[in-house]
Amino acid sequence: MELLTMLTVLLLVHAVAYLARAMAERRRQSRCYLLDYVCHKPSDDRKVNTEMAGTVVQRSKHLGLPEYRFLLQIIVRSSIGEETYCPRNVLDGREEEPTHQDALDEMDVFFDASIAELFARTGFGPSDVDVLVVNVSMFSPAPSLVSRIVHRYGMREDVAAYNLTGMGCSAGLISLDLARNALRTRPLALALVVSTESIAPNWYNGTDKSMMLANCLFRCGGSVVLLTNDPALRGRAKMELSCVVRSNIAANDDAHACALQREDADGRVGMSLSKDLPKAAVRAFTVNLRRLAPRILPVAELARFATHRIYKWLLTNKHTTSSKTDRPNIINFKTGVDHFCLHPGGTALIDAVKRNLGLSDDDVEPSRMTLHRWGNTSASSLWYVLSYMEAKGRLKRGDKVLMVTFGSGFKCNSCVWVVTGDMADKGAWADCVDAYPPESTANPYMEKFSWVNDDDVGNRHQSMPIHLVN
C-alpha cells in the first residue's frame, strides 16, 4: 500500500513537472519581439497640398454642384493637413482611368524603399527571413504581391509567404497575429510583415456620397516590421508582444455591409461607408474590450468595475435613483496601459474611442497628429502613430502600449506591446515632429475652398458661394 502511494505521488510530481515544462515551452515559443520597423515616406513631389486637392475635386467629369459642396465639406472637416501623399496617376490627372501598371508602380516604390531601409537598419538580409506576410486589401494581382517581394529580394525557397487581401484597415494586426503564429512553428526565426494599401486603381469617380468619402480620407503610406521569436535577440528588440485580441462581428448584416466595396447605380465601383459604420465600430470595440480587459488590467481595477456594476444593478432593481450611480462607469485602462496607439481612421473615430475609454487629449494626440500629417494610410496607420510616440520620446522601458484598429467586416483588433529597449528614433517624422502639435489648428482648405465657381458645374454666367460649415 505504501509503495502504491509512493508511486502515485511520484507520478503526480512527474505530471506537474511535465505540465510546467510544457507551459514554459509554450510561453517560450509564443514570444514575439519587435526588432525594428519602418514607416514609408513618399517623395515630396507626391504631396497633396490645398491647391492639388481642389484641382482633383473640380476636374471630375461627373460631379455637379451638390457633389462639389459635399466633397469640399468633407475635406474641410477631415482634419487632414497639406502634406499627405497620393499616387502618380492622380498627380498626372489620370485617377479616373488607372492602369494595372499604375498599381504595380505604386507598390514597387514602397517595397523598394521601405524594405531595403529596414534591412539596412537591422543588419539582416532577405535570406534571413523565414516568414513573410503582406497585406494590401484593394489590390490582388497574379503572381501575388508577396511573390513579387520574394522575387524582388531573392528570398529563400523555403520562406513561408502569406498574402492577405480584403481585410481592411485592421489588416496590420491580423498580419501581426499571423506572423506570430507562424513563428511558433519555427524556432529562432525572423518574420517580415509588410502593410500598405493600393490607392492608384481605387479612385471612385461617381456621385454616390457614401462612396465619395474614401477619396477624401485615404492617402499613400506603408510600413514594414521585423519580428523574431529568438530569445538571443531580445536585447536588440524594441518591444515584446504581450497579447493580441481579434473581434469580428460580420455575422451581423448591418455590420457586414457598413464598409463595403460595391457598384453604384451607374455601375462604378467604389468603397461604400454607410451611416451604420459608427454603430458597428462601437459594437466591435465593446466585444474586443470585454476579452482584452481581463488580460491586461490589474485585479483591483476589474473588481472595482464589477462591484460598481453589481451595486448599480441592485439599486436599479429597487427602483432607487442616485446621482452618483447615474454617472457612467468606465473601466480605467490607464491602470494597465501607459500609451494608446489608436487607428487614425478619422476625427469621429478618434473622438469615439477617446470617449469610450475615458482618455485625455494628450492620450489621443499621436493619432490626431498622424491623421493630420499622413491621412488614413489604412493598415499601416498604427505604425505612424507609434512612430510619433517614439519620435516625441514618450516610450520608456517597461511601458505598455495598446494598439487598437478597426476595419471592414466589421472588425476590431487590438494588441499590447511592452517596451523592452531604447526607443528614440524619429523615423518618418524626423523632419517635422518638432512642429507637432501645431500652434494653430486652422484648416487651410477653409480659406481656399469656401466657395467655387458655377463655371465648374456647367453654369458659366455667375459664381455662387458655397457655405461649407452649417
C-alpha positions in Angstrom: 0.0 0.0 0.0 2.8 2.4 0.9 4.6 1.5 -2.3 1.4 2.3 -4.3 1.1 5.6 -2.5 4.7 6.5 -3.2 4.3 5.6 -6.9 1.1 7.7 -7.1 2.9 10.7 -5.5 5.9 10.3 -7.9 3.5 10.1 -10.9 1.7 13.3 -9.8 5.0 15.1 -9.3 6.2 14.0 -12.7 2.9 15.1 -14.3 3.2 18.5 -12.6 6.8 18.9 -13.7 5.9 17.9 -17.2 3.0 20.3 -17.4 5.2 23.1 -16.0 7.9 22.4 -18.6 5.2 22.2 -21.4 3.7 25.6 -20.3 7.2 27.2 -20.1 8.0 25.8 -23.6 4.7 27.1 -24.9 5.4 30.6 -23.5 8.9 30.5 -25.0 7.5 29.5 -28.4 4.9 32.2 -28.3 7.4 35.0 -27.6 7.4 37.7 -30.3 9.8 40.6 -30.3 9.8 43.7 -32.4 13.3 44.2 -33.7 12.5 47.4 -35.7 10.0 48.9 -38.1 10.0 51.5 -40.9 7.2 53.8 -42.0 7.3 54.8 -45.6 7.7 58.4 -46.5 7.0 59.1 -50.2 8.9 61.7 -52.2 7.9 65.3 -51.6 6.7 65.7 -55.2 3.7 63.5 -54.4 2.3 65.7 -51.6 -1.3 66.7 -51.8 -1.5 70.4 -50.9 -4.5 72.6 -50.9 -4.3 73.6 -54.5 -3.8 70.0 -55.6 -6.8 68.7 -53.6 -9.0 71.4 -55.1 -7.9 70.6 -58.6 -8.6 66.9 -58.2 -12.1 67.6 -56.9 -13.0 70.2 -59.6 -11.7 68.3 -62.6 -14.1 65.4 -62.1 -16.4 64.8 -65.1 -19.4 63.5 -63.2 -19.8 65.9 -60.3 -22.5 68.6 -60.0 -22.8 71.5 -57.6 -24.2 69.4 -54.7 -21.4 66.8 -55.0 -18.7 69.6 -55.1 -20.2 71.1 -52.0 -20.3 67.7 -50.2 -16.6 66.8 -51.1 -15.3 70.2 -50.1 -17.2 69.9 -46.8 -15.6 66.6 -46.1 -12.1 67.9 -47.0 -12.5 70.9 -44.7 -13.8 68.8 -41.7 -11.3 65.9 -42.2 -8.5 67.3 -40.1 -6.1 66.2 -42.8 -3.2 68.6 -43.5 -1.4 69.7 -46.7 1.5 67.2 -46.6 -0.2 63.8 -47.2 0.7 61.8 -50.4 -1.1 60.5 -53.4 -0.1 58.1 -56.3 1.5 59.3 -59.5 -1.6 58.7 -61.7 -3.6 61.2 -59.6 -0.8 63.8 -59.9 -0.9 63.2 -63.7 -4.7 63.7 -63.8 -5.4 60.0 -64.6 -7.2 59.0 -61.5 -10.4 58.1 -63.4 -8.5 55.9 -65.9 -5.9 54.0 -63.9 -3.9 51.2 -65.4 -2.7 47.9 -63.9 0.8 49.2 -64.1 -0.1 52.3 -62.0 -1.0 50.0 -59.2 2.2 47.9 -59.6 4.3 51.0 -59.7 2.8 52.3 -56.5 3.6 49.0 -54.8 7.1 48.8 -56.1 8.1 52.3 -55.0 7.0 51.4 -51.4 8.6 47.9 -51.5 11.9 49.1 -52.9 12.4 52.0 -50.4 11.0 50.7 -47.1 12.0 47.0 -47.1 15.6 47.9 -48.2 15.7 50.6 -45.4 14.6 48.0 -42.8 17.3 45.5 -43.8 19.9 48.3 -43.7 18.8 49.4 -40.2 18.7 46.0 -38.7 21.7 44.3 -40.4 19.5 41.4 -41.5 19.0 40.5 -45.2 16.4 38.8 -47.4 18.0 35.4 -46.9 17.4 35.7 -43.1 13.6 36.0 -43.4 11.7 32.8 -42.5 8.1 34.2 -42.6 6.8 36.9 -44.9 3.3 38.4 -44.5 2.0 41.0 -46.9 -1.4 42.8 -46.6 -2.9 45.0 -49.3 -6.7 45.0 -49.2 -7.7 46.5 -52.5 -5.2 45.0 -55.0 -4.6 41.3 -55.6 -2.6 40.7 -58.8 -1.2 37.4 -60.0 1.5 36.5 -59.2 0.7 37.8 -55.7 2.4 40.8 -54.1 4.1 38.6 -51.6 5.7 36.6 -54.6 6.7 40.0 -56.1 8.7 40.7 -52.9 10.2 37.3 -52.8 11.3 37.7 -56.5 12.5 41.3 -56.0 14.7 40.5 -53.0 15.7 36.9 -53.9 14.4 35.3 -50.7 14.9 31.7 -49.8 12.9 28.9 -51.4 11.5 27.7 -48.1 10.3 31.1 -46.9 6.7 30.8 -45.6 4.9 33.5 -47.6 1.3 34.7 -46.9 -0.7 37.3 -48.9 -3.7 38.9 -47.3 -6.4 40.9 -49.2 -9.8 42.4 -48.4 -9.1 42.7 -44.7 -9.4 46.5 -44.5 -7.6 48.9 -42.1 -7.4 46.3 -39.4 -5.1 44.0 -41.6 -2.0 45.3 -39.8 -2.8 43.5 -36.6 -4.2 40.5 -38.4 -0.9 40.1 -40.2 0.9 40.5 -36.9 -1.1 37.7 -35.4 -0.5 35.5 -38.4 3.3 36.1 -38.2 3.3 35.4 -34.5 1.5 32.1 -35.0 3.8 31.1 -37.9 6.9 31.8 -35.7 5.5 29.4 -33.1 6.2 26.5 -35.5 9.7 27.8 -36.4 12.2 28.2 -33.6 14.7 31.1 -33.7 13.1 32.6 -36.8 12.5 36.0 -38.3 9.2 37.3 -39.8 8.7 40.3 -42.1 5.3 42.0 -42.1 4.5 44.4 -44.9 1.4 46.6 -44.7 0.1 49.1 -47.3 -2.9 50.0 -49.4 -3.4 50.4 -53.1 -4.8 53.9 -53.9 -3.9 54.3 -57.6 -6.6 52.0 -59.1 -9.3 52.6 -56.5 -10.4 56.2 -57.1 -14.2 56.4 -57.1 -15.4 58.7 -59.9 -19.2 58.5 -59.3 -21.7 60.6 -57.4 -22.8 58.3 -54.6 -22.0 60.2 -51.4 -21.3 57.1 -49.3 -18.7 56.1 -51.8 -17.1 59.5 -52.2 -15.8 59.6 -48.7 -12.9 57.3 -49.3 -11.4 59.7 -51.9 -11.1 62.3 -49.1 -9.7 60.2 -46.3 -7.2 57.7 -47.7 -3.6 58.5 -48.6 -0.4 56.7 -49.6 1.8 55.2 -47.0 3.0 51.8 -45.7 5.0 50.1 -43.0 7.4 47.1 -42.8 8.0 45.4 -39.5 10.7 42.8 -38.5 9.7 40.3 -35.8 11.5 37.4 -34.1 11.0 34.7 -31.5 14.7 34.2 -30.8 15.4 35.0 -27.1 19.0 35.7 -28.0 17.8 38.8 -30.0 15.7 40.1 -27.1 18.4 42.6 -26.2 18.2 44.1 -29.6 14.4 44.3 -29.7 12.4 47.5 -29.1 9.3 45.8 -27.8 7.8 42.5 -26.9 4.3 41.4 -27.9 2.1 40.7 -24.8 -1.2 39.7 -26.4 -3.4 40.0 -29.5 -7.2 40.1 -29.3 -9.3 39.9 -32.5 -13.0 40.5 -32.9 -15.2 40.1 -35.9 -18.9 40.8 -35.9 -19.5 40.1 -39.6 -22.4 37.8 -38.7 -24.5 40.9 -38.2 -26.0 42.1 -41.5 -25.6 45.9 -40.8 -22.0 45.5 -39.6 -21.0 43.4 -42.6 -22.4 46.0 -45.0 -21.3 49.2 -43.3 -17.9 49.3 -45.2 -18.4 47.5 -48.5 -16.8 47.6 -51.9 -19.7 47.7 -54.4 -21.1 49.2 -57.6 -23.2 52.3 -57.6 -26.4 52.8 -59.6 -24.3 53.6 -62.7 -22.0 50.6 -62.4 -19.0 52.5 -61.0 -17.1 50.5 -58.3 -16.1 52.1 -55.0 -15.9 51.7 -51.3 -19.2 52.5 -49.6 -19.1 53.8 -46.0 -22.6 53.7 -44.6 -24.3 55.5 -41.7 -24.2 52.3 -39.7 -20.4 52.3 -39.5 -20.1 54.2 -36.2 -22.6 51.8 -34.6 -20.7 48.8 -35.9 -17.4 50.2 -34.7 -18.7 50.7 -31.2 -20.2 47.2 -31.1 -17.0 45.6 -32.3 -14.9 47.7 -29.9 -17.1 46.6 -27.0 -16.7 43.0 -27.9 -13.0 43.4 -28.2 -12.6 45.2 -24.9 -14.5 42.5 -23.0 -11.9 40.0 -24.0 -8.9 42.4 -23.7 -9.6 43.8 -20.2 -9.1 40.6 -18.2 -5.7 40.1 -19.9 -4.2 43.5 -19.3 -5.8 45.1 -16.3 -5.0 44.6 -12.6 -7.4 42.6 -10.5 -8.2 45.6 -8.3 -9.5 47.6 -11.3 -11.6 44.7 -12.6 -13.0 44.2 -9.1 -13.8 47.9 -8.8 -15.7 47.9 -12.1 -17.6 44.7 -11.3 -18.5 45.9 -7.8 -19.8 49.2 -9.2 -21.9 47.3 -11.9 -23.4 45.0 -9.3 -24.2 47.8 -6.9 -25.9 49.8 -9.7 -27.9 46.8 -10.8 -29.1 46.2 -7.2 -30.2 49.9 -6.9 -32.0 49.7 -10.3 -33.9 46.7 -9.2 -35.0 48.5 -6.1 -36.2 51.4 -8.3 -33.8 53.7 -6.5 -32.1 56.6 -8.2 -28.8 58.2 -7.3 -26.9 60.9 -9.0 -23.7 59.1 -8.0 -24.7 55.8 -9.7 -26.2 57.5 -12.7 -22.7 58.5 -13.9 -21.2 56.1 -16.4 -18.7 53.7 -15.0 -15.8 53.4 -17.4 -13.0 50.9 -16.9 -9.8 52.8 -16.3 -7.5 51.2 -18.9 -4.7 53.5 -17.7 -4.2 51.2 -14.8 -2.9 48.6 -17.2 -1.7 50.6 -20.2 0.6 53.6 -20.5 0.1 54.7 -24.1 -2.8 54.4 -26.6 -2.0 53.8 -30.2 -5.3 54.3 -31.9 -6.2 53.9 -35.6 -6.4 57.4 -37.2 -9.3 56.5 -39.4 -11.0 59.9 -39.0 -11.8 62.5 -36.4 -15.1 61.0 -35.5 -13.5 57.6 -34.9 -10.7 59.0 -32.7 -13.3 61.0 -30.7 -15.5 57.9 -30.2 -12.6 55.8 -28.9 -11.4 58.7 -26.7 -14.9 59.0 -25.2 -15.4 55.2 -24.6 -12.0 54.7 -23.0 -12.1 58.0 -20.9 -8.9 59.3 -22.5 -7.4 62.7 -22.4 -6.4 65.0 -25.3 -2.8 64.0 -24.6 -3.6 60.3 -25.0 -5.1 60.8 -28.5 -2.6 63.4 -29.7 -0.4 60.9 -31.6 -3.5 59.6 -33.5 -4.7 63.1 -34.3 -1.3 64.3 -35.5 -0.9 61.2 -37.6 -4.2 61.9 -39.3 -3.2 65.5 -40.0 0.3 64.6 -41.3 -0.3 61.4 -43.2 -4.0 60.9 -43.5 -5.6 57.5 -43.2 -3.0 55.1 -44.7 -5.2 52.1 -43.9 -3.4 49.0 -42.3 -0.1 50.8 -41.8 -1.6 53.8 -39.9 -0.9 52.4 -36.4 2.8 52.3 -37.1 2.9 56.0 -37.9 1.1 56.6 -34.6 3.7 54.5 -32.8 6.5 56.3 -34.6 5.1 59.7 -33.4 5.3 58.4 -29.8 8.8 57.3 -30.3 9.9 60.5 -32.1 8.5 62.5 -29.2 10.4 60.4 -26.6 7.3 59.2 -24.9 8.2 55.5 -24.8 10.3 54.2 -21.9 11.4 50.8 -20.9 8.6 48.9 -19.2 5.9 51.0 -20.7 2.8 49.2 -22.1 1.4 50.3 -25.5 -2.2 49.4 -26.5 -2.9 49.3 -30.3 -6.5 49.4 -31.4 -7.6 49.3 -35.1 -10.9 48.9 -37.0 -11.7 47.5 -40.4 -14.4 46.3 -42.8 -16.1 43.1 -41.9 -16.7 44.6 -39.4 -13.6 44.0 -37.2 -11.9 45.5 -34.2 -8.4 44.2 -33.4 -6.1 45.1 -30.6 -2.7 44.2 -29.1 -0.4 45.2 -26.3 3.3 45.7 -26.5 5.8 46.1 -23.7 8.8 48.4 -24.4 12.0 46.4 -23.7 14.6 48.6 -25.5 15.6 52.1 -26.2 13.1 53.9 -28.5 14.4 57.3 -29.6 14.3 57.0 -33.4 12.3 59.8 -35.2 11.8 57.7 -38.3 9.4 59.2 -40.9 8.7 62.1 -38.5 12.3 63.3 -38.4 11.8 66.5 -40.5 8.6 67.6 -39.0 7.9 66.2 -35.5 9.2 69.4 -33.8 6.3 71.3 -35.4 3.7 69.0 -33.9 1.3 69.6 -32.4 0.8 72.8 -34.4 0.1 76.0 -32.5 -2.9 76.7 -34.8 -5.5 74.2 -35.9 -6.8 76.5 -38.7 -7.7 74.4 -41.8 -6.1 75.8 -45.0 -8.8 74.2 -47.1 -11.4 76.5 -45.5 -9.8 79.7 -46.8 -9.1 78.3 -50.3 -12.4 76.4 -50.9 -15.1 78.3 -49.0 -16.6 78.9 -52.5 -16.3 77.6 -56.0 -17.4 78.9 -59.4 -20.6 77.7 -61.0 -18.5 77.6 -64.2 -17.2 74.3 -62.8 -20.6 72.8 -62.8 -21.9 73.9 -66.2 -23.2 77.4 -65.4 -20.8 80.0 -66.8 -22.8 83.1 -66.1 -22.2 83.7 -62.4 -20.4 82.5 -59.3 -22.2 81.3 -56.2 -20.8 80.9 -52.7 -20.8 77.5 -51.1 -21.1 77.6 -47.3 -19.1 74.7 -46.1 -19.9 74.8 -42.4 -23.5 74.8 -41.3 
